[in-house]
């Protein structure tokens, strides 16, 4: 007996990426090696076979950790870091006013992506898998 439920057949295979997700990943190709690693990780998560428990955990880790422990929050923090001249020397060549606007927008992005209401949808998705 193969698989977590004793079923291993073509009809039980993980399907290929849908056009929307595949298209987004293709559009992000070659921007930066770090983005390529993120793309590879998303592709791996999407195409790997998961248990119910692992699926719940992955959904929470990607976007549902209400305490801010999730990938969406990490991306928001990354945006804030990239948008701040103190942590991104490339911005230091900009006029000070422009630096401050970029920093404010980056910090706002981090705030919005860390908001617990945003995590609630993925948290609810994870809970639905458990029948809650």
PyMOL commands that set and color helices and strands:
alter all, ss='L'
color gray80, all
select helices_A, chain A and resi 10-12+19-27+33-47+52-64+71-82+89-93+96-114+116-129
alter helices_A, ss='H'
color red, helices_A
deselect
rebuild
show_as cartoon
